[in-house]
Amino acid sequence: MYICLSCKKEIEFDEIRDKIRCPYCGYKVIMKQRPKTITKVPAK
Ligand SMILES: [Zn+2]
């Protein structure tokens, strides 16, 4: 699972294929989401 740093959408790995790029907005900077490192997201 990845997260686009531009539109903040979650991206499945198979949507990215060989190019690391957001399929929604085309932004090239995406971040790997690690299950153990979800600390900066405030719970609502
Ligand atoms: Zn995006």
mmCIF file of the protein (N, C-alpha, C, O) and its ligand, coordinates in Angstrom:
data_MODEL
# 
_entry.id   MODEL 
# 
loop_
_entity.id 
_entity.type 
_entity.pdbx_number_of_molecules 
1 polymer     1 
2 non-polymer 1 
# 
_entity_poly.entity_id                      1 
_entity_poly.type                           'polypeptide(L)' 
_entity_poly.nstd_linkage                   no 
_entity_poly.nstd_monomer                   no 
_entity_poly.pdbx_seq_one_letter_code       MYICLSCKKEIEFDEIRDKIRCPYCGYKVIMKQRPKTITKVPAK 
_entity_poly.pdbx_seq_one_letter_code_can   MYICLSCKKEIEFDEIRDKIRCPYCGYKVIMKQRPKTITKVPAK 
_entity_poly.pdbx_strand_id                 A 
# 
loop_
_entity_poly_seq.entity_id 
_entity_poly_seq.num 
_entity_poly_seq.mon_id 
_entity_poly_seq.hetero 
1 1  MET n 
1 2  TYR n 
1 3  ILE n 
1 4  CYS n 
1 5  LEU n 
1 6  SER n 
1 7  CYS n 
1 8  LYS n 
1 9  LYS n 
1 10 GLU n 
1 11 ILE n 
1 12 GLU n 
1 13 PHE n 
1 14 ASP n 
1 15 GLU n 
1 16 ILE n 
1 17 ARG n 
1 18 ASP n 
1 19 LYS n 
1 20 ILE n 
1 21 ARG n 
1 22 CYS n 
1 23 PRO n 
1 24 TYR n 
1 25 CYS n 
1 26 GLY n 
1 27 TYR n 
1 28 LYS n 
1 29 VAL n 
1 30 ILE n 
1 31 MET n 
1 32 LYS n 
1 33 GLN n 
1 34 ARG n 
1 35 PRO n 
1 36 LYS n 
1 37 THR n 
1 38 ILE n 
1 39 THR n 
1 40 LYS n 
1 41 VAL n 
1 42 PRO n 
1 43 ALA n 
1 44 LYS n 
# 
loop_
_struct_asym.id 
_struct_asym.entity_id 
A 1 
B 2 
# 
loop_
_chem_comp.id 
_chem_comp.type 
_chem_comp.mon_nstd_flag 
ALA 'L-peptide linking' y 
ARG 'L-peptide linking' y 
ASP 'L-peptide linking' y 
CYS 'L-peptide linking' y 
GLN 'L-peptide linking' y 
GLU 'L-peptide linking' y 
GLY 'peptide linking'   y 
ILE 'L-peptide linking' y 
LEU 'L-peptide linking' y 
LYS 'L-peptide linking' y 
MET 'L-peptide linking' y 
PHE 'L-peptide linking' y 
PRO 'L-peptide linking' y 
SER 'L-peptide linking' y 
THR 'L-peptide linking' y 
TYR 'L-peptide linking' y 
VAL 'L-peptide linking' y 
ZN  non-polymer         . 
# 
_pdbx_entity_nonpoly.entity_id   2 
_pdbx_entity_nonpoly.name        ? 
_pdbx_entity_nonpoly.comp_id     ZN 
# 
_pdbx_nonpoly_scheme.asym_id         B 
_pdbx_nonpoly_scheme.entity_id       2 
_pdbx_nonpoly_scheme.mon_id          ZN 
_pdbx_nonpoly_scheme.ndb_seq_num     1 
_pdbx_nonpoly_scheme.pdb_seq_num     101 
_pdbx_nonpoly_scheme.auth_seq_num    101 
_pdbx_nonpoly_scheme.pdb_mon_id      ZN 
_pdbx_nonpoly_scheme.auth_mon_id     ZN 
_pdbx_nonpoly_scheme.pdb_strand_id   A 
_pdbx_nonpoly_scheme.pdb_ins_code    . 
# 
loop_
_atom_site.group_PDB 
_atom_site.id 
_atom_site.type_symbol 
_atom_site.label_atom_id 
_atom_site.label_alt_id 
_atom_site.label_comp_id 
_atom_site.label_asym_id 
_atom_site.label_entity_id 
_atom_site.label_seq_id 
_atom_site.pdbx_PDB_ins_code 
_atom_site.Cartn_x 
_atom_site.Cartn_y 
_atom_site.Cartn_z 
_atom_site.occupancy 
_atom_site.B_iso_or_equiv 
_atom_site.pdbx_formal_charge 
_atom_site.auth_seq_id 
_atom_site.auth_comp_id 
_atom_site.auth_asym_id 
_atom_site.auth_atom_id 
_atom_site.pdbx_PDB_model_num 
ATOM   1   N  N  . MET A 1 1  ? 0.842   -1.206 0.000   1.00 0.00 ? 1   MET A N  1 
ATOM   2   C  CA . MET A 1 1  ? 0.000   0.000  0.000   1.00 0.00 ? 1   MET A CA 1 
ATOM   3   C  C  . MET A 1 1  ? 0.870   1.246  0.000   1.00 0.00 ? 1   MET A C  1 
ATOM   4   O  O  . MET A 1 1  ? 1.830   1.355  0.763   1.00 0.00 ? 1   MET A O  1 
ATOM   5   N  N  . TYR A 1 2  ? 0.519   2.168  -0.860  1.00 0.00 ? 2   TYR A N  1 
ATOM   6   C  CA . TYR A 1 2  ? 1.241   3.438  -0.920  1.00 0.00 ? 2   TYR A CA 1 
ATOM   7   C  C  . TYR A 1 2  ? 0.264   4.599  -0.761  1.00 0.00 ? 2   TYR A C  1 
ATOM   8   O  O  . TYR A 1 2  ? -0.944  4.448  -0.942  1.00 0.00 ? 2   TYR A O  1 
ATOM   9   N  N  . ILE A 1 3  ? 0.816   5.757  -0.418  1.00 0.00 ? 3   ILE A N  1 
ATOM   10  C  CA . ILE A 1 3  ? -0.017  6.953  -0.318  1.00 0.00 ? 3   ILE A CA 1 
ATOM   11  C  C  . ILE A 1 3  ? 0.613   8.063  -1.143  1.00 0.00 ? 3   ILE A C  1 
ATOM   12  O  O  . ILE A 1 3  ? 1.799   8.359  -0.999  1.00 0.00 ? 3   ILE A O  1 
ATOM   13  N  N  . CYS A 1 4  ? -0.180  8.669  -1.999  1.00 0.00 ? 4   CYS A N  1 
ATOM   14  C  CA . CYS A 1 4  ? 0.303   9.794  -2.791  1.00 0.00 ? 4   CYS A CA 1 
ATOM   15  C  C  . CYS A 1 4  ? 0.454   11.017 -1.891  1.00 0.00 ? 4   CYS A C  1 
ATOM   16  O  O  . CYS A 1 4  ? -0.451  11.343 -1.122  1.00 0.00 ? 4   CYS A O  1 
ATOM   17  N  N  . LEU A 1 5  ? 1.581   11.681 -1.986  1.00 0.00 ? 5   LEU A N  1 
ATOM   18  C  CA . LEU A 1 5  ? 1.806   12.837 -1.121  1.00 0.00 ? 5   LEU A CA 1 
ATOM   19  C  C  . LEU A 1 5  ? 1.086   14.081 -1.631  1.00 0.00 ? 5   LEU A C  1 
ATOM   20  O  O  . LEU A 1 5  ? 1.043   15.102 -0.945  1.00 0.00 ? 5   LEU A O  1 
ATOM   21  N  N  . SER A 1 6  ? 0.531   13.997 -2.817  1.00 0.00 ? 6   SER A N  1 
ATOM   22  C  CA . SER A 1 6  ? -0.181  15.138 -3.383  1.00 0.00 ? 6   SER A CA 1 
ATOM   23  C  C  . SER A 1 6  ? -1.673  15.073 -3.073  1.00 0.00 ? 6   SER A C  1 
ATOM   24  O  O  . SER A 1 6  ? -2.230  16.005 -2.494  1.00 0.00 ? 6   SER A O  1 
ATOM   25  N  N  . CYS A 1 7  ? -2.316  13.978 -3.456  1.00 0.00 ? 7   CYS A N  1 
ATOM   26  C  CA . CYS A 1 7  ? -3.762  13.879 -3.267  1.00 0.00 ? 7   CYS A CA 1 
ATOM   27  C  C  . CYS A 1 7  ? -4.126  13.007 -2.075  1.00 0.00 ? 7   CYS A C  1 
ATOM   28  O  O  . CYS A 1 7  ? -5.299  12.874 -1.725  1.00 0.00 ? 7   CYS A O  1 
ATOM   29  N  N  . LYS A 1 8  ? -3.097  12.408 -1.449  1.00 0.00 ? 8   LYS A N  1 
ATOM   30  C  CA . LYS A 1 8  ? -3.276  11.618 -0.230  1.00 0.00 ? 8   LYS A CA 1 
ATOM   31  C  C  . LYS A 1 8  ? -4.167  10.400 -0.435  1.00 0.00 ? 8   LYS A C  1 
ATOM   32  O  O  . LYS A 1 8  ? -4.783  9.903  0.507   1.00 0.00 ? 8   LYS A O  1 
ATOM   33  N  N  . LYS A 1 9  ? -4.227  9.934  -1.655  1.00 0.00 ? 9   LYS A N  1 
ATOM   34  C  CA . LYS A 1 9  ? -5.039  8.746  -1.904  1.00 0.00 ? 9   LYS A CA 1 
ATOM   35  C  C  . LYS A 1 9  ? -4.208  7.487  -1.720  1.00 0.00 ? 9   LYS A C  1 
ATOM   36  O  O  . LYS A 1 9  ? -2.999  7.482  -1.949  1.00 0.00 ? 9   LYS A O  1 
ATOM   37  N  N  . GLU A 1 10 ? -4.867  6.437  -1.310  1.00 0.00 ? 10  GLU A N  1 
ATOM   38  C  CA . GLU A 1 10 ? -4.186  5.167  -1.144  1.00 0.00 ? 10  GLU A CA 1 
ATOM   39  C  C  . GLU A 1 10 ? -4.065  4.469  -2.490  1.00 0.00 ? 10  GLU A C  1 
ATOM   40  O  O  . GLU A 1 10 ? -5.011  4.427  -3.276  1.00 0.00 ? 10  GLU A O  1 
ATOM   41  N  N  . ILE A 1 11 ? -2.896  3.930  -2.734  1.00 0.00 ? 11  ILE A N  1 
ATOM   42  C  CA . ILE A 1 11 ? -2.636  3.303  -4.019  1.00 0.00 ? 11  ILE A CA 1 
ATOM   43  C  C  . ILE A 1 11 ? -2.206  1.858  -3.804  1.00 0.00 ? 11  ILE A C  1 
ATOM   44  O  O  . ILE A 1 11 ? -1.274  1.573  -3.052  1.00 0.00 ? 11  ILE A O  1 
ATOM   45  N  N  . GLU A 1 12 ? -2.895  0.971  -4.469  1.00 0.00 ? 12  GLU A N  1 
ATOM   46  C  CA . GLU A 1 12 ? -2.487  -0.429 -4.407  1.00 0.00 ? 12  GLU A CA 1 
ATOM   47  C  C  . GLU A 1 12 ? -1.242  -0.624 -5.251  1.00 0.00 ? 12  GLU A C  1 
ATOM   48  O  O  . GLU A 1 12 ? -1.022  0.089  -6.230  1.00 0.00 ? 12  GLU A O  1 
ATOM   49  N  N  . PHE A 1 13 ? -0.443  -1.582 -4.868  1.00 0.00 ? 13  PHE A N  1 
ATOM   50  C  CA . PHE A 1 13 ? 0.828   -1.782 -5.551  1.00 0.00 ? 13  PHE A CA 1 
ATOM   51  C  C  . PHE A 1 13 ? 0.636   -2.199 -7.008  1.00 0.00 ? 13  PHE A C  1 
ATOM   52  O  O  . PHE A 1 13 ? 1.432   -1.818 -7.866  1.00 0.00 ? 13  PHE A O  1 
ATOM   53  N  N  . ASP A 1 14 ? -0.404  -2.970 -7.297  1.00 0.00 ? 14  ASP A N  1 
ATOM   54  C  CA . ASP A 1 14 ? -0.618  -3.438 -8.667  1.00 0.00 ? 14  ASP A CA 1 
ATOM   55  C  C  . ASP A 1 14 ? -1.125  -2.324 -9.573  1.00 0.00 ? 14  ASP A C  1 
ATOM   56  O  O  . ASP A 1 14 ? -1.147  -2.475 -10.794 1.00 0.00 ? 14  ASP A O  1 
ATOM   57  N  N  . GLU A 1 15 ? -1.530  -1.213 -8.983  1.00 0.00 ? 15  GLU A N  1 
ATOM   58  C  CA . GLU A 1 15 ? -1.949  -0.075 -9.795  1.00 0.00 ? 15  GLU A CA 1 
ATOM   59  C  C  . GLU A 1 15 ? -0.734  0.712  -10.269 1.00 0.00 ? 15  GLU A C  1 
ATOM   60  O  O  . GLU A 1 15 ? -0.781  1.415  -11.278 1.00 0.00 ? 15  GLU A O  1 
ATOM   61  N  N  . ILE A 1 16 ? 0.335   0.580  -9.529  1.00 0.00 ? 16  ILE A N  1 
ATOM   62  C  CA . ILE A 1 16 ? 1.538   1.329  -9.853  1.00 0.00 ? 16  ILE A CA 1 
ATOM   63  C  C  . ILE A 1 16 ? 2.342   0.626  -10.952 1.00 0.00 ? 16  ILE A C  1 
ATOM   64  O  O  . ILE A 1 16 ? 2.979   1.270  -11.786 1.00 0.00 ? 16  ILE A O  1 
ATOM   65  N  N  . ARG A 1 17 ? 2.297   -0.672 -10.932 1.00 0.00 ? 17  ARG A N  1 
ATOM   66  C  CA . ARG A 1 17 ? 3.069   -1.483 -11.876 1.00 0.00 ? 17  ARG A CA 1 
ATOM   67  C  C  . ARG A 1 17 ? 4.555   -1.192 -11.747 1.00 0.00 ? 17  ARG A C  1 
ATOM   68  O  O  . ARG A 1 17 ? 5.092   -1.219 -10.639 1.00 0.00 ? 17  ARG A O  1 
ATOM   69  N  N  . ASP A 1 18 ? 5.215   -0.920 -12.830 1.00 0.00 ? 18  ASP A N  1 
ATOM   70  C  CA . ASP A 1 18 ? 6.669   -0.732 -12.783 1.00 0.00 ? 18  ASP A CA 1 
ATOM   71  C  C  . ASP A 1 18 ? 7.061   0.723  -12.556 1.00 0.00 ? 18  ASP A C  1 
ATOM   72  O  O  . ASP A 1 18 ? 8.204   1.022  -12.212 1.00 0.00 ? 18  ASP A O  1 
ATOM   73  N  N  . LYS A 1 19 ? 6.102   1.621  -12.751 1.00 0.00 ? 19  LYS A N  1 
ATOM   74  C  CA . LYS A 1 19 ? 6.421   3.033  -12.553 1.00 0.00 ? 19  LYS A CA 1 
ATOM   75  C  C  . LYS A 1 19 ? 5.822   3.543  -11.253 1.00 0.00 ? 19  LYS A C  1 
ATOM   76  O  O  . LYS A 1 19 ? 4.632   3.379  -10.985 1.00 0.00 ? 19  LYS A O  1 
ATOM   77  N  N  . ILE A 1 20 ? 6.670   4.158  -10.462 1.00 0.00 ? 20  ILE A N  1 
ATOM   78  C  CA . ILE A 1 20 ? 6.185   4.716  -9.205  1.00 0.00 ? 20  ILE A CA 1 
ATOM   79  C  C  . ILE A 1 20 ? 5.525   6.050  -9.489  1.00 0.00 ? 20  ILE A C  1 
ATOM   80  O  O  . ILE A 1 20 ? 6.178   7.087  -9.606  1.00 0.00 ? 20  ILE A O  1 
ATOM   81  N  N  . ARG A 1 21 ? 4.223   5.987  -9.593  1.00 0.00 ? 21  ARG A N  1 
ATOM   82  C  CA . ARG A 1 21 ? 3.485   7.193  -9.938  1.00 0.00 ? 21  ARG A CA 1 
ATOM   83  C  C  . ARG A 1 21 ? 2.028   7.057  -9.498  1.00 0.00 ? 21  ARG A C  1 
ATOM   84  O  O  . ARG A 1 21 ? 1.445   5.975  -9.557  1.00 0.00 ? 21  ARG A O  1 
ATOM   85  N  N  . CYS A 1 22 ? 1.465   8.157  -9.062  1.00 0.00 ? 22  CYS A N  1 
ATOM   86  C  CA . CYS A 1 22 ? 0.077   8.115  -8.627  1.00 0.00 ? 22  CYS A CA 1 
ATOM   87  C  C  . CYS A 1 22 ? -0.847  7.979  -9.835  1.00 0.00 ? 22  CYS A C  1 
ATOM   88  O  O  . CYS A 1 22 ? -0.782  8.794  -10.755 1.00 0.00 ? 22  CYS A O  1 
ATOM   89  N  N  . PRO A 1 23 ? -1.706  6.961  -9.841  1.00 0.00 ? 23  PRO A N  1 
ATOM   90  C  CA . PRO A 1 23 ? -2.630  6.743  -10.962 1.00 0.00 ? 23  PRO A CA 1 
ATOM   91  C  C  . PRO A 1 23 ? -3.781  7.749  -10.978 1.00 0.00 ? 23  PRO A C  1 
ATOM   92  O  O  . PRO A 1 23 ? -4.514  7.833  -11.962 1.00 0.00 ? 23  PRO A O  1 
ATOM   93  N  N  . TYR A 1 24 ? -3.941  8.501  -9.910  1.00 0.00 ? 24  TYR A N  1 
ATOM   94  C  CA . TYR A 1 24 ? -5.059  9.438  -9.822  1.00 0.00 ? 24  TYR A CA 1 
ATOM   95  C  C  . TYR A 1 24 ? -4.684  10.833 -10.300 1.00 0.00 ? 24  TYR A C  1 
ATOM   96  O  O  . TYR A 1 24 ? -5.406  11.434 -11.096 1.00 0.00 ? 24  TYR A O  1 
ATOM   97  N  N  . CYS A 1 25 ? -3.558  11.350 -9.819  1.00 0.00 ? 25  CYS A N  1 
ATOM   98  C  CA . CYS A 1 25 ? -3.177  12.711 -10.166 1.00 0.00 ? 25  CYS A CA 1 
ATOM   99  C  C  . CYS A 1 25 ? -1.867  12.760 -10.946 1.00 0.00 ? 25  CYS A C  1 
ATOM   100 O  O  . CYS A 1 25 ? -1.495  13.810 -11.470 1.00 0.00 ? 25  CYS A O  1 
ATOM   101 N  N  . GLY A 1 26 ? -1.164  11.622 -11.027 1.00 0.00 ? 26  GLY A N  1 
ATOM   102 C  CA . GLY A 1 26 ? 0.064   11.592 -11.800 1.00 0.00 ? 26  GLY A CA 1 
ATOM   103 C  C  . GLY A 1 26 ? 1.284   12.071 -11.038 1.00 0.00 ? 26  GLY A C  1 
ATOM   104 O  O  . GLY A 1 26 ? 2.371   12.194 -11.602 1.00 0.00 ? 26  GLY A O  1 
ATOM   105 N  N  . TYR A 1 27 ? 1.102   12.342 -9.756  1.00 0.00 ? 27  TYR A N  1 
ATOM   106 C  CA . TYR A 1 27 ? 2.205   12.811 -8.943  1.00 0.00 ? 27  TYR A CA 1 
ATOM   107 C  C  . TYR A 1 27 ? 3.226   11.700 -8.736  1.00 0.00 ? 27  TYR A C  1 
ATOM   108 O  O  . TYR A 1 27 ? 2.865   10.538 -8.545  1.00 0.00 ? 27  TYR A O  1 
ATOM   109 N  N  . LYS A 1 28 ? 4.479   12.062 -8.776  1.00 0.00 ? 28  LYS A N  1 
ATOM   110 C  CA . LYS A 1 28 ? 5.527   11.043 -8.749  1.00 0.00 ? 28  LYS A CA 1 
ATOM   111 C  C  . LYS A 1 28 ? 6.065   10.751 -7.348  1.00 0.00 ? 28  LYS A C  1 
ATOM   112 O  O  . LYS A 1 28 ? 6.827   9.805  -7.148  1.00 0.00 ? 28  LYS A O  1 
ATOM   113 N  N  . VAL A 1 29 ? 5.668   11.554 -6.408  1.00 0.00 ? 29  VAL A N  1 
ATOM   114 C  CA . VAL A 1 29 ? 6.159   11.330 -5.047  1.00 0.00 ? 29  VAL A CA 1 
ATOM   115 C  C  . VAL A 1 29 ? 5.097   10.632 -4.215  1.00 0.00 ? 29  VAL A C  1 
ATOM   116 O  O  . VAL A 1 29 ? 4.105   11.231 -3.800  1.00 0.00 ? 29  VAL A O  1 
ATOM   117 N  N  . ILE A 1 30 ? 5.334   9.357  -3.986  1.00 0.00 ? 30  ILE A N  1 
ATOM   118 C  CA . ILE A 1 30 ? 4.407   8.610  -3.146  1.00 0.00 ? 30  ILE A CA 1 
ATOM   119 C  C  . ILE A 1 30 ? 5.172   7.970  -2.005  1.00 0.00 ? 30  ILE A C  1 
ATOM   120 O  O  . ILE A 1 30 ? 6.386   7.779  -2.077  1.00 0.00 ? 30  ILE A O  1 
ATOM   121 N  N  . MET A 1 31 ? 4.458   7.649  -0.977  1.00 0.00 ? 31  MET A N  1 
ATOM   122 C  CA . MET A 1 31 ? 5.094   7.159  0.227   1.00 0.00 ? 31  MET A CA 1 
ATOM   123 C  C  . MET A 1 31 ? 4.580   5.770  0.576   1.00 0.00 ? 31  MET A C  1 
ATOM   124 O  O  . MET A 1 31 ? 3.382   5.495  0.511   1.00 0.00 ? 31  MET A O  1 
ATOM   125 N  N  . LYS A 1 32 ? 5.500   4.916  0.940   1.00 0.00 ? 32  LYS A N  1 
ATOM   126 C  CA . LYS A 1 32 ? 5.107   3.594  1.398   1.00 0.00 ? 32  LYS A CA 1 
ATOM   127 C  C  . LYS A 1 32 ? 4.409   3.694  2.732   1.00 0.00 ? 32  LYS A C  1 
ATOM   128 O  O  . LYS A 1 32 ? 4.902   4.325  3.668   1.00 0.00 ? 32  LYS A O  1 
ATOM   129 N  N  . GLN A 1 33 ? 3.274   3.073  2.803   1.00 0.00 ? 33  GLN A N  1 
ATOM   130 C  CA . GLN A 1 33 ? 2.571   3.074  4.076   1.00 0.00 ? 33  GLN A CA 1 
ATOM   131 C  C  . GLN A 1 33 ? 2.933   1.829  4.863   1.00 0.00 ? 33  GLN A C  1 
ATOM   132 O  O  . GLN A 1 33 ? 2.679   0.704  4.431   1.00 0.00 ? 33  GLN A O  1 
ATOM   133 N  N  . ARG A 1 34 ? 3.524   2.047  6.010   1.00 0.00 ? 34  ARG A N  1 
ATOM   134 C  CA . ARG A 1 34 ? 3.883   0.916  6.858   1.00 0.00 ? 34  ARG A CA 1 
ATOM   135 C  C  . ARG A 1 34 ? 2.878   0.778  7.992   1.00 0.00 ? 34  ARG A C  1 
ATOM   136 O  O  . ARG A 1 34 ? 2.582   1.742  8.698   1.00 0.00 ? 34  ARG A O  1 
ATOM   137 N  N  . PRO A 1 35 ? 2.363   -0.417 8.154   1.00 0.00 ? 35  PRO A N  1 
ATOM   138 C  CA . PRO A 1 35 ? 1.316   -0.666 9.164   1.00 0.00 ? 35  PRO A CA 1 
ATOM   139 C  C  . PRO A 1 35 ? 1.759   -0.293 10.567  1.00 0.00 ? 35  PRO A C  1 
ATOM   140 O  O  . PRO A 1 35 ? 0.928   0.055  11.406  1.00 0.00 ? 35  PRO A O  1 
ATOM   141 N  N  . LYS A 1 36 ? 3.052   -0.361 10.834  1.00 0.00 ? 36  LYS A N  1 
ATOM   142 C  CA . LYS A 1 36 ? 3.512   -0.082 12.191  1.00 0.00 ? 36  LYS A CA 1 
ATOM   143 C  C  . LYS A 1 36 ? 3.851   1.393  12.410  1.00 0.00 ? 36  LYS A C  1 
ATOM   144 O  O  . LYS A 1 36 ? 4.182   1.812  13.520  1.00 0.00 ? 36  LYS A O  1 
ATOM   145 N  N  . THR A 1 37 ? 3.762   2.163  11.339  1.00 0.00 ? 37  THR A N  1 
ATOM   146 C  CA . THR A 1 37 ? 4.209   3.548  11.450  1.00 0.00 ? 37  THR A CA 1 
ATOM   147 C  C  . THR A 1 37 ? 3.101   4.532  11.135  1.00 0.00 ? 37  THR A C  1 
ATOM   148 O  O  . THR A 1 37 ? 3.309   5.517  10.426  1.00 0.00 ? 37  THR A O  1 
ATOM   149 N  N  . ILE A 1 38 ? 1.927   4.256  11.666  1.00 0.00 ? 38  ILE A N  1 
ATOM   150 C  CA . ILE A 1 38 ? 0.840   5.205  11.452  1.00 0.00 ? 38  ILE A CA 1 
ATOM   151 C  C  . ILE A 1 38 ? 0.672   6.029  12.723  1.00 0.00 ? 38  ILE A C  1 
ATOM   152 O  O  . ILE A 1 38 ? -0.237  5.801  13.522  1.00 0.00 ? 38  ILE A O  1 
ATOM   153 N  N  . THR A 1 39 ? 1.567   6.982  12.884  1.00 0.00 ? 39  THR A N  1 
ATOM   154 C  CA . THR A 1 39 ? 1.567   7.736  14.135  1.00 0.00 ? 39  THR A CA 1 
ATOM   155 C  C  . THR A 1 39 ? 1.244   9.213  13.924  1.00 0.00 ? 39  THR A C  1 
ATOM   156 O  O  . THR A 1 39 ? 0.803   9.906  14.841  1.00 0.00 ? 39  THR A O  1 
ATOM   157 N  N  . LYS A 1 40 ? 1.473   9.676  12.704  1.00 0.00 ? 40  LYS A N  1 
ATOM   158 C  CA . LYS A 1 40 ? 1.278   11.098 12.447  1.00 0.00 ? 40  LYS A CA 1 
ATOM   159 C  C  . LYS A 1 40 ? -0.159  11.438 12.028  1.00 0.00 ? 40  LYS A C  1 
ATOM   160 O  O  . LYS A 1 40 ? -0.526  12.605 11.894  1.00 0.00 ? 40  LYS A O  1 
ATOM   161 N  N  . VAL A 1 41 ? -0.949  10.395 11.830  1.00 0.00 ? 41  VAL A N  1 
ATOM   162 C  CA . VAL A 1 41 ? -2.327  10.633 11.430  1.00 0.00 ? 41  VAL A CA 1 
ATOM   163 C  C  . VAL A 1 41 ? -3.238  10.761 12.663  1.00 0.00 ? 41  VAL A C  1 
ATOM   164 O  O  . VAL A 1 41 ? -3.428  9.796  13.403  1.00 0.00 ? 41  VAL A O  1 
ATOM   165 N  N  . PRO A 1 42 ? -3.779  11.921 12.866  1.00 0.00 ? 42  PRO A N  1 
ATOM   166 C  CA . PRO A 1 42 ? -4.661  12.126 14.031  1.00 0.00 ? 42  PRO A CA 1 
ATOM   167 C  C  . PRO A 1 42 ? -5.967  11.375 13.878  1.00 0.00 ? 42  PRO A C  1 
ATOM   168 O  O  . PRO A 1 42 ? -6.595  11.424 12.821  1.00 0.00 ? 42  PRO A O  1 
ATOM   169 N  N  . ALA A 1 43 ? -6.373  10.693 14.907  1.00 0.00 ? 43  ALA A N  1 
ATOM   170 C  CA . ALA A 1 43 ? -7.626  9.946  14.871  1.00 0.00 ? 43  ALA A CA 1 
ATOM   171 C  C  . ALA A 1 43 ? -8.802  10.882 15.046  1.00 0.00 ? 43  ALA A C  1 
ATOM   172 O  O  . ALA A 1 43 ? -8.792  11.770 15.897  1.00 0.00 ? 43  ALA A O  1 
ATOM   173 N  N  . LYS A 1 44 ? -9.803  10.669 14.233  1.00 0.00 ? 44  LYS A N  1 
ATOM   174 C  CA . LYS A 1 44 ? -10.982 11.527 14.332  1.00 0.00 ? 44  LYS A CA 1 
ATOM   175 C  C  . LYS A 1 44 ? -12.132 10.779 15.027  1.00 0.00 ? 44  LYS A C  1 
ATOM   176 O  O  . LYS A 1 44 ? -13.215 11.338 15.204  1.00 0.00 ? 44  LYS A O  1 
HETATM 177 ZN ZN . ZN  B 2 .  ? -2.104  11.506 -6.321  1.00 0.00 2 101 ZN  A ZN 1 
# 
